[in-house]
Amino acid sequence: MLKPKIALACDHRGLQMKNALIDFLKNKKFEVIDCGTKSEDSCDYPDFMFQAAEKVAKKECHRAIGICYTGIGSAIAANKVRGVRAALVQNIEQARLSRAHNDSNMLILGAGFLPQEILFPLVDAWLKTPFDRGRHEIRVEKIRNYEKGNH
């Protein structure tokens, strides 16, 4: 059986968190695709978020995680990629709901605002929570249709 693939991306301020997640995800039997950055040198988050989001959009990875200091810019960038539903979350309940209600396929984290002690439980909840479908599927389909220009 193939290991599920997950893309990770960060800027220089999310590097430490990304590196911690690489080991965590590998221990969970994911194949990790590291889209960078790999240095603490100042860099531009869109360069890396677009790479990870494209991997999800092209179905090369089933999900992605992006990290920068606030998460805000990364979420904005990732959501420009058609087919990506990137959710900036700050707690476990938001992580669950982003999956259950919005079928998020990219998790965005703000390294400067997320307590380290909830990092792994939050990511674990996001990975394990299925999409609830039902009334939520109608809403997600409206987003997909808008992306396709059907509005």
C-alpha positions as CSV (number, residue, x, y, z in Angstrom):
1,M,0.0,0.0,0.0
2,L,1.3,3.5,-0.9
3,K,2.0,5.9,1.9
4,P,-0.2,9.0,1.7
5,K,1.7,12.1,0.6
6,I,1.6,15.5,2.4
7,A,3.4,18.6,1.2
8,L,4.9,21.0,3.7
9,A,5.9,24.6,3.1
10,C,7.2,27.4,5.2
11,D,9.0,30.7,5.2
12,H,12.0,31.4,7.4
13,R,9.8,32.1,10.5
14,G,8.0,28.7,10.2
15,L,11.1,26.6,9.6
16,Q,11.5,25.2,13.1
17,M,7.8,24.2,13.2
18,K,8.0,22.6,9.8
19,N,11.0,20.6,10.7
20,A,9.2,19.3,13.8
21,L,6.3,18.3,11.7
22,I,8.4,16.4,9.2
23,D,9.4,13.9,11.9
24,F,5.9,13.8,13.3
25,L,4.4,13.0,9.9
26,K,7.0,10.4,9.0
27,N,6.2,8.7,12.2
28,K,2.6,8.7,11.2
29,K,3.6,6.9,8.0
30,F,3.2,9.9,5.6
31,E,5.5,10.5,2.8
32,V,6.6,14.1,3.3
33,I,7.3,16.4,0.3
34,D,9.3,19.3,1.6
35,C,8.6,22.4,-0.6
36,G,10.9,24.6,1.5
37,T,12.2,26.8,2.7
38,K,15.2,25.0,4.2
39,S,17.0,28.0,5.5
40,E,16.5,30.7,8.2
41,D,17.4,33.3,5.6
42,S,14.6,35.8,5.0
43,C,12.4,34.7,2.1
44,D,9.0,35.2,0.6
45,Y,6.2,32.8,1.8
46,P,4.2,32.8,-1.5
47,D,7.1,31.1,-3.3
48,F,6.7,28.0,-1.0
49,M,3.0,28.1,-0.4
50,F,2.3,28.1,-4.1
51,Q,4.5,25.0,-4.5
52,A,2.7,23.0,-1.8
53,A,-0.8,24.2,-2.9
54,E,-0.1,23.2,-6.5
55,K,0.9,19.7,-5.3
56,V,-2.6,19.4,-3.8
57,A,-4.3,20.9,-6.8
58,K,-2.6,18.5,-9.1
59,K,-3.3,15.6,-6.8
60,E,0.4,14.9,-6.3
61,C,-0.3,15.1,-2.6
62,H,-3.5,14.5,-0.8
63,R,-3.0,17.4,1.6
64,A,-0.5,20.1,2.5
65,I,0.5,22.2,5.5
66,G,1.9,25.7,5.3
67,I,3.6,27.7,8.0
68,C,4.6,31.3,8.4
69,Y,4.7,33.7,11.4
70,T,1.0,34.7,11.4
71,G,-0.3,32.2,8.8
72,I,-2.3,35.0,7.3
73,G,-0.2,35.6,4.2
74,S,0.2,31.9,3.6
75,A,-3.5,31.4,3.7
76,I,-4.1,34.2,1.2
77,A,-1.5,32.8,-1.1
78,A,-2.5,29.2,-0.9
79,N,-6.2,30.0,-1.5
80,K,-5.3,31.6,-4.9
81,V,-4.6,28.1,-6.2
82,R,-7.7,26.6,-7.8
83,G,-8.9,23.6,-5.9
84,V,-7.2,24.4,-2.7
85,R,-9.2,25.1,0.5
86,A,-6.5,26.4,2.9
87,A,-7.6,26.9,6.5
88,L,-5.7,29.1,8.9
89,V,-6.5,27.5,12.3
90,Q,-5.3,28.3,15.8
91,N,-6.9,25.5,17.9
92,I,-7.9,21.9,17.7
93,E,-11.6,22.6,17.3
94,Q,-11.0,24.9,14.3
95,A,-8.8,22.1,12.8
96,R,-11.6,19.6,13.1
97,L,-14.2,21.9,11.8
98,S,-12.1,23.0,8.8
99,R,-12.1,19.4,7.7
100,A,-15.6,18.4,8.8
101,H,-17.4,21.4,7.4
102,N,-15.1,22.8,4.7
103,D,-13.2,19.8,3.5
104,S,-9.9,21.8,3.9
105,N,-7.1,20.2,2.0
106,M,-4.4,22.6,3.2
107,L,-3.7,23.5,6.8
108,I,-2.1,26.9,7.5
109,L,-0.4,27.5,10.8
110,G,0.9,30.7,12.4
111,A,4.2,29.7,14.1
112,G,4.2,32.9,16.2
113,F,0.7,32.4,17.5
114,L,0.3,28.6,17.9
115,P,1.3,27.2,21.3
116,Q,3.9,24.4,20.7
117,E,2.0,22.0,23.0
118,I,-1.0,21.8,20.7
119,L,0.9,21.5,17.4
120,F,0.9,17.7,17.2
121,P,-2.7,17.2,18.5
122,L,-4.0,19.9,16.2
123,V,-2.3,18.4,13.1
124,D,-3.4,14.9,14.2
125,A,-7.0,16.1,14.5
126,W,-6.9,17.7,11.1
127,L,-5.5,14.6,9.5
128,K,-8.0,12.2,11.1
129,T,-11.2,14.2,10.7
130,P,-13.3,13.3,7.7
131,F,-15.5,15.6,5.7
132,D,-19.1,15.4,7.0
133,R,-20.7,16.0,3.5
134,G,-24.4,16.6,3.8
135,R,-25.3,20.3,3.9
136,H,-21.6,21.1,4.0
137,E,-21.1,19.5,0.6
138,I,-23.5,21.9,-1.0
139,R,-21.4,24.8,0.3
140,V,-18.1,23.4,-0.8
141,E,-19.6,22.7,-4.2
142,K,-20.6,26.3,-4.5
143,I,-16.9,27.3,-3.9
144,R,-15.8,24.8,-6.5
145,N,-18.3,26.2,-9.0
146,Y,-17.2,29.8,-8.4
147,E,-13.6,28.8,-8.9
148,K,-14.6,27.4,-12.3
149,G,-16.3,30.7,-13.3
150,N,-19.8,29.4,-12.8
151,H,-21.3,32.3,-11.0
